[in-house]
Structures are given as structure tokens and as C-alpha cells.
Amino acid sequence: MSEKLQKVLARSGVGSRREMETYIANNRVSVNGNVAKLGDRVDGSETIRVDGHIVDVRSREEEICRVLMYNKPEGEMCTRKDPEGRPTVYDRLPQLKNSRWIGIGRLDVNTSGLLLFTNDGELANRLMHPSYEIEREYSVRVFGEVTNETLQNITQGVELEDGLAKFDRVKAERNMSDEGKNKWYSVSLREGRNREVRRLWASQDVTVSRLVRVRYADIKLDRRLIQGGWKELGLDDVNALRKKVGLDRELREFNPNIQKETAQTRRVEHARIKRAVKKHKMRQTKKR
């Protein structure tokens, strides 16, 4: 049975489905020696190349869907390479042999907390697609006056430059310490627009002074996971994510073969990232 080319490439871990559509449109993909075009379908028997390199197209039965939880520190970029030399979230992830990690959504450089990565481009695409309405939850510290009118506005809807936006839920975090005019709230929404949480609060003249993502779908950030640390999700969590976005084939085997993170590797990587951040700040100071 044939499938869309971009879907097969995404499932093989080359990138997300949207990235693969861009690759095809830019003539970077060939099928049996012919330049591919959007709309092409394949059944897995073809020789598929991306940028001249043969792609190992795995069947549904052969694939092993993997998902990592990562605790992003502030200061890291959600790109594979940063032109300014800043550290990225990919720097500390374990290596994969025949595919690569695909980020499920992004966090801006000043936001910390939960990021998910997978080697399955189709899963990544669905978890990010607005039609599946995947809920994200954040813990946010704000500075400014938060009135009942403020809360009503941001839950009923505010017109931003890219359309109407709102929080599904806003709840004061009473267990957080009182920091004067800084107050902590838990907020959730089902979109992933750029800096949407910060912009919603800013529309009410309230400034976000700290932002931490604590949940994506039903996956909660493990508070024991140090910043810059990662861990692989178990089979039950992976299957739950797949089911949530309509990937109903349940994985029954789970035999990950990636390096195990140790306390020593965490210390080494943490020190390396701190040096990179310090070096970047020194360069920025010199520019001024």
C-alpha cells in the first residue's frame, strides 16, 4: 500500500512532515533517480534519496518509535545550529544511528522546562498540528497588577497581531512563595504560536518575568530531572502519545539502544554549556 512521500520520510526520522514537504518543493528528494514532487506516493520498495543520500525507509512493523523528555534551561536555542554560537537543545541529546531527533514544538531562548523529542516525524507532526489541540501547561511568574478583569480577558480571548488567543485555564499557584508584585500562575492552552503566553499577558500590561513549561499533552516534566538532563519515555507513555493523535498501532516491543546518561556525563555537559553561555555573553558585551 502506497503512502505520501513526505509521510514516509517523516516516519523514517529525516525530519517532520512539514520539513519534508519543503525538501520536496526545493528538489532535494529523488525517487528511483527522478526528482520527486509534492503528491508523489511510494510503497517502500523504491530507492529514495535526500540530498543525494539514500534514506533507510522503515516499514511500520520495523520502526521503533522513541521519545525523549528534556529539561531545557534558559539560554539554549531550539535550533540545530545557532549562527551566534549559542548552545542549542540538541547539543546534549544522545546520538542516533540511522535517524535524528525531531523537536516537538519549541521554547524561546528565555523559557525553560519540558521539551519532547522523537525520531518519528509523523508523531512529531501530529503532536504539533493545531487540529489535534494538544494542551500545553506552563508555570509563569508575572510582574504587574492582575485583576479579575485581566483574568477574564485572557481566558475569554484577546486579539493579538496573529489572531484571537486565549488561555483555557488560569490558576493562581498558592504554593509558590509571595514575591511582592511577582505572582505565579499556572496556565494552559492548546496552541503553539510564537511567544503566545508572553504576548497574552503583555496585552494586559503584565510582564512575564519567568516561564516554565511543565506539561505537554499528558507528559509532565519530571521535577527530579536536572536542567539540561534528558530521559527516554517508557513504552506506556509513548503508546499514550501515539493514541492521542490517532496513531493506533500499539508498540509491543521496546528495546532502546542508546547511550545511558550518567551523573558524570551530566556534570561534564552542564559545565560545557555554562562555558558556552559565558563565552557568548562575553562576545555580546564586546559588541556593545
N, C-alpha and C positions, 0 to 999 in steps of 0.2 A: 504494500500500500504506500503510495507516494505522499510526501508531505512538502510543505513550502520550504524552500531552501534556507531562508533566514531562520526558520524554526529549528531545522536540523543543526545548523551551525551553532545556534544559541545553546541547544541541549548538549552539544559537544564541548562547550566551555570556551569557545573562541571569544565570546562577548555576549552582551544582551541582544535580544531580538532587534531592538531599535538600532543598536550599533551595527548589526549585520545588514540591516536594510540600507544604512548609509554606505557600508563597504560595497554592497552590490551596486548601488547607484553610482558609485565612483569607480566602477570597473576593476575592483580589486579581487573579485572572485571569479573563478572559472570552473566549468563542469565538463569533464572529458575533453579538455583543451579549448573549449569555447567560452568566450566571455559571458558570464551569467547576467541575467536581467531580472528585475523585480517581477514576481509572479511565477518564476521557474519552480518546478517541483522535482524532487528526487526521491528514489526509493532506497538509497543506501548502497547500491551496487556501483555507483559512479565514482570516478576519481575527482575529488573536489579539492581545489587549491585556493588558498588565501594568500595574496601577495607572493605567489609562486610556491608556497609551501603546502604540501599535502596535509589535509586535515583528516585525523582519525575519527571517522563518523561512527559513533557507537549506536547500537540499536537500543530500544527501550529496555530490553532484557539485560543488556550488558552494562548499562550505566550504573554508576554508584553516585547517588546524589549526596553531596556533602554540604554542610552549613556550619560556619564558624560564628561564634559570638566574640565581639571585640569591644573593649572598653576604651573608647577614644579619649585621649587627653586634649585639652585646649592647645592650640598651636600647631596641630597637624592638619595637612591638607587632604581632601578626599579625591586626589588625583594620583595617577601612577607616577608622574614626574612633575616637579614644580620648577618653572623656569628661574625662580629666585633661589632655588636650592633649599627651600624649607622642607622639613620632614613630612612624609606622607603616611597615610594609614596603611599602605601596602608594604612599607619598609620592614615590618616585623612579622608579617604573616608567613606561615610555613610554605615551603616550595611544593608545587605540584608537578608531576612529570609530563603529562600529556594535555594539560589544560591550564587555566589560570583562574584566580579568584575574581568574582564579579561582585562589586558592591551593590547592596540592596538599599538604594536611597543614599542620600548624602547628609552630612552635617557641616555647617560652615566652620571656618577656622577657629572661631571663639566659642563654639559649642562642644560640649563633651558628652560622653555616655555611650549608649548602645548603638553599635553598628553590626549588621549581619552581612556575611559574605557567603557566596555559594559558587560551586563550579558548574551549576546548571543554569544556563542563560534563560531558559523558558520559565523556570521558577522565579528567577530574579525579575523578569519582565512582568509576570503576573502580580508579584507582591508589590511592585511599584505602580502598576497601572491604576488610574483613578476609578475604573469601572468596578474593581474589587473592593473598594472602600476599606482598605486596611487601616486600622486605627493605630495611631502613634500617641504615646503619652510622654509628657515632659514634666520635669520639676523645674520651676522657674522662679528666680528671685527678681522682684521688681522694685523700682525706686519711684515713688510718687504717690499721689493720693488715689486710692482705689475706692470708688463709691459704688453704691448699689446700681446707679445709672451706668457706670463703667462696666460692671459685670453683665448687666442686661444688654448693653450694646455689643459686647464681644461674643455673646452667646446667641444673640438673635441675628447678627450679621452686620458687617462693616464693608463698605465699598472701598476696595483698595485699587491701585493702578492696574492690576491684572484681573479684576473682577471681585465679586462678593466673597467674603471669607468670614468664618466664624469658628469658635471652639464648640465642640459637642458637650464639653463639661469643663467647669472651672470649680476648683475646690481649694479652700484655704488649708495649708498644711500646718495644723496646730502643734504638731510635734516638733516643728522647727523652732529654734531659738528666736526670740524677738530681737531684731537688729535695728531698732529705731524705725526709720522710714522705709527700710528694706523689708519686704514681706515675701514669704514663699507661698506659691500656689502650685497645685497640680492641674495641668490642662491636657486635654486630649482633642485630637482632630483626625480627619480621615483623608487629608491631602498632604502632599509633599512639596508644595510650592516654595520657591526660594525665600528663605528668611521669613516665612509666613508668621511664625509665632512672635518674633520680634516686631514685625510690622503691625500685627494686630494690636499689641499693647501700645506701640508708638502712636497709633491712630487716636488713642485716648490720652495722649500726653503723659504716658507712663513708660519709663525706660527699663529695659531688661538688663540687669547687671550680671546675671549668671543664668545659664541654660544647660540642662542636663536631660538627655533622652533616657528614659528608664524602661520603656516597653515598646516593642514593635509587634503588631498582631498580638499573639498570646505569649510571646517570648519576653520575659522580664530580665533586666540586667542583673547578673549575679553580683551582689554587693561585695563578695569576697574576691572578685576578680580585680587585680590591681590595674591602674590606668596604664594603658599600653600592653595589657595582657590579653590573651585570647584563649578560647577553649572550644572544642568541637561539640556540637549538639548531638544528643543521642538519637537513636532510631525513632523513638516515640515522638519527640519534638519535630524531627524532620518530616515524618509522615503527617503530623498535625498541620504543619505549614502547607504541605502539598495538598492536603484535603481542603484546606480553607480557600484555595484558589482553583479548585476543580481538577487537580491532578490526582485522580482517584486510584491509580495503580499503586497499591501499598508496597513499600520496600520491605522485604522479609529478611534480607541479609545485610549485614553492616560490618565491614571489615576494613576500616580505615588504615591506610599505610603511610601516615605522615609522621614527621618527627614529633616527639613529645616535648612540650615545653617544660623546662626545669627552672628551679629557683635561680640557678646560676645564669641561664640564658636570659631570664627576665632582668636580672641585675645588669648584665652586660648591655642588653638592648636599651634599658632605661638610661644608662649612663651615656650611651651613644646618642640617643635622641636629645638628651639635655645639652650635650656639646653642640649638636647641630642647631638647636634653637638659639643657644648663646651666640654661636657664630653668625647666624642670620641677624640677630639683634645688633651685633657689632657692625655689620655691613650697613644696616639701615641707619644707624647713628652716624656713620661716616658720610653717608649720602646727604644727611641734613647739614 
